[in-house]
Amino acid sequence: MSDNKKVILVTGGSGLVGKAIETVIAEDSRPDETWVFIGSKDADLCDKKSTEEVFAKYKPTHVIHLAAMVGGLFHNMAHNLDFLRKNLHMNDNVLQTAHETDVVKVVSCLSTCIFPDKTTYPIDETMIHNGPPHPSNYGYSYAKRLIDIANRGYYEQHGRIYTSVIPCNVFGRHDNFHPKASHVVPGLMRKLYDLIKDGNTEDKTFVVLGSGKPLRQFIYSKDLAKLMIWVLREYSSVEPIILSVDESQEVTISQVAETLVAAFDFKGKIVYDTSAADGQYKKTASNAKLRSYLPDFQFTPFEKAIKETVDWYKTNYDLARN
């Protein structure tokens, strides 16, 4: 192996973002890069010895760290300690083993949910530690925030360029469509699929929880994959960077529902259950920092990304995480 040959280890490689990176790399492979995608069956990253063994096996020079204990709102609320401890162990094992094995660069994936509960909008990279996160997911949020703190420490003490990205809401192929664990796009997609699988008729009613008014930014997993690969190859700061669509591309939950209805060619009607909570009205993130590097990056239009995801889901329903 030549000195400039890269071996890139992707943890959480079997998930939504990992699969998207694998797809993009298949279309944009480079002769100086070898990509290795691992999932939970390949290593227990909560265990230091298991983490060391997988690093010894593949000898990565670079790491994209996607693995995490994740879950929906109610699972988070009931298991904050588990989310804190498991993610702390996992993140510390990956970063420390990377350092001990002289990994050149680590790109870890954070989340916009780690930002302070009480804040101003749009949020940006300087605001992560400005106050406590929402009490519903403080365990997960503090564990993720500490990646940013650790990255600074590895840089100050050891000169390591270990950094992090903060995506907005991600959706796409290989998402988690389980009703109790899914986020809004895959959750509504699964609900609509189940509603029409035995017949797409005008008497069917697609019930969407809440008023449909809250605003969200959604990034297609393939777009996020392209940006994460760019971060790995080109971004050389330890400071985190938000990977989000533009503020002008923010959509309401009702727009999401209507786009899904069009993608499925649903014949029935949409009803909004306003007795259900809406959650936060908005979580707008600024991608000004990203745009300063990539002013011309083209995000996949939301309707096109939804249609591609729906078509994949209909074809792969039996193989999807349902």
N, C-alpha and C positions, 0 to 999 in steps of 0.2 A: 504494500500500500504506500503510495507517494505521500509526502508530507502535507500536501494541500488537499488530500482526499477527505471528504466529510462523511461521517456516519451520523445520521440524524435519527435519534430515538424519539418516537412519539408515544407518550403514555396516554392511556385513555383512547387508544387508536381505533377501537371498535365502535366508538360513539358517533354522535352527529357530526362534530367538527373533525374528528380524526378521519372518518370515512370521506368527508369532503376534501380534506388535504390529500388523501390517497388518490382521489379522483383527479384533482388538479395536477398532482405530480405525474400521474400517468400521461397527462397531456403536455406537460412541461418538464420532462426529465432532463437532468444535466449529468454529463459523464463523470463529473467529480463528486457526485452525491449518491450515497446509498441510504435509502430510507427504510426504517424498521418500525412497524406499528405493533404495539403490544396492548393487551387488555388484561382484565383482572385474572384471567386463567393463566397468564404468563408469569405473573409476580404479584405478591402481596406487598404493595408499596407502604402499607402501615407497619411493615416489619423491616428493620434495617438490614438484616442478613439477606432476606429475599431480594431487597432492592439492590444490595451489593452484587448478588449473584447474577441478576439480569444485566447490570452494567458490565460485569466481567464477561458475560457471554457475548454481548454485542459490541463492547468497547466504543461507545458513542463519543464523538467529538462535539456534538451539539444535541440539545434536548428541547423538544416542545412538550411542555407538561400540561396535559389536559385532564388527567385523572383527578377525580374528586368524588367525595360522597355528596350526592345531590338529591333533592326531593322537592315535592310540592309544598305549598304553604302550610297545610295542616300537619304534614310529616315533620317539617322544620319546627313548628311550634311545640310539638310533643317530644322532640329529641334534640334540643339545642346542644346539650352536653355531648351527645354522640357526634353531632356535626362538627363541633369544636375540636374534640380530641382526635377523631379520625383524620380530619383534614390537616390538623397541626402535625400529626405523626407523618402523614403522607408527604406533605410539603417539605418538612425538615429532612426526611430521609432522601428525597429526590435531590434537593439542593445541596445537602452536605455530601452525599455520595458523588454528585457531579463534581463538586469541588475537590474531593479526595482523589478522584480519577482524572483530574485535569481537563474536564469538559470546558471547552472554550466559551460556549454561550448556552444559556437556558432562557427560553421564552415561556413564561407561565401565563395561564389564562385566568383572569379575575372575572368580575361581573359588576354591572351597574348597581345591583342590589346592595353592594357593600358601602355605598355612599351614605352620608348622614341622612337620617329620617327627616330632620328639619333643615332645609337648605333652600338656596335660591336656584333658579333655572335660567339658562341651561347649566348643567353641571359640567365641570371640566377636571382635568387631571390633578389640579392643585387642591381639590376639595375633599379628597378621600378621607382624610383624618380630622375633618373639621367638627365632628360631633358624633354621638353614638348612632349606630345603624338602627333600622326599624326593629323593635323588640321581638317581632315574630321570627326573625332569622339571625339573631345576634351571634350565635355559635358559628355558623357558616361564614358570616360577614367578617368577624374578627380574625378567624383563621386565614381567610383570603387576604385581608388587609396586611397581615403579618408577612405575607410573601413580599410585599413592597418594602417593608422594614428590613427583612432579611437580605433582599437584593442590594439595598444601600450598604448593609454591613459587609457583604461579600465584596462589594466594590471598594469600600474604604479600607478594609483590612487586607484584602487579597488581590485587589485590582480586577476582579471578575466582572464581566459584562453579562450579568444575569438580570433580565428585565421582565416586564409583564405587559399584557394587553388587556383592555377592558372593552369587550363587545357589548352592544345593545342586545335586544332580544333576538336570538338566533332561531331560524327554522330551516327545514329542508329535508332531503332524503335521509333515511336512517335515524330520524328523530324518535323520541319516546312518545308513543301514542296511547299509553295506558291511561285510562280515565282518572285515576287517582294520583298519577305522577307527572302528567303532561302539562306543558305550558299552554298558553291560549291558542296558538295556531294549530298545533297537532291535536289539542283537545277538541277544538271545534271541528277539525277535519275528521277525526274518529267519530264524533257524534253524528255528523252529517252522513258519513259513509254507512254507519249502522242504520240510520233512518231510512236510507233508500236502497239498501242491498237486496231487499225483498220486493222492491217495486218503487219507482220514482213517479209518484202520482200527486195530483193537485191537492188532495185532501191531507197531505202530510204537513206537519208543523215543525219547523226548526226553531227550538227554544234556545235563546242566547241569554245567559245569566247577566244581569245588570242592565243598565240603560243603553249601553253601546257608545256612550259619549267619551269615555277616557281615551287619551291619546297615547300612542306608543310608537317607538322607532323599531323597525324590524330589519334585520340583515339576513340575506340569503346565505346559507352555510357555504356555498361555493365562493361567494364574494369574500366572506370572512376567511376562508382557506387561502385565497390568493393574497389577502392582506397579511395574514400570519406568516406566510412564506416570505413575503417581502420584509417583514420585521426580522425574521431569522437571517435573511441574506444581507439586508441593507441598513437596518436601524441599529445604531451603535450607542444608544444611551440606556442607562439603568432606570431612568424615569419612565413611569408607565405611559402608555398611549391609548387613547380611546379609539376603538375601531367601530364606527357607527355610520349609518347613512346620514345625509344632510338633514338639518332641522326641517327643511321644506318637504321632506319625504315622510314626515310623521303622519300616521293615519289613525283614525278612530277605530274602536273595536267594531262598530257597525260597518265601517268600510271593509274590515277584515272579513266579517260574516258575509257581506254582499259579494266580495271577491271570490270567496269559497263557493257560494251559491252559483255564481257564474261558471266557475271552473268545473263544478259537478253537474252543471246544467239542471239544477234542482227545480222541480215543477211546483213545489208547494210554496208556503209563505214563511216569513221570518217573524218571530214574536220575541220581544225583549221582556224578560222577567225582571221588572224593576224592584221586586221585593228582595232581590239578591244584591249584596254589596258590590260596589264598583271598584273598591280599592283606591289607590292613588290616582288622581285625575291625570297627572302627567309625570314623566320621569326624563324630560328632555335632556339629552347629552350633546355637548358641542364637539364636533369633529374638526375644529379649526386647526388643531395641531397636526392631525393626519393630512388635512388639505394643504398645509404648508409644505409637506413633503410630496404629496401626490395630488396636485390640483386638478388633474385631468382623469382621475380614476372614475370609471363608469360603473355604477351599481346596476345590477339587474333590475329592471322595472318590477315593482311589487306584483302586478298581475301576472307577468310572465313567470316569475319565481314561484308563485302560488300554483299556477297551472302545471308547471313541471313537477312540483312536489305532489300534487293531487294525482297526476298521471302515474307517477312512480308508485304512490301508495296503493292505488287501485290495482296495479299490476303485481305488487309485492305484498299485498295485505297479509298473506299467510306467513310471510317471513319477517314482517315488521314487528317492532316491539309493541305489542298490543296488551 
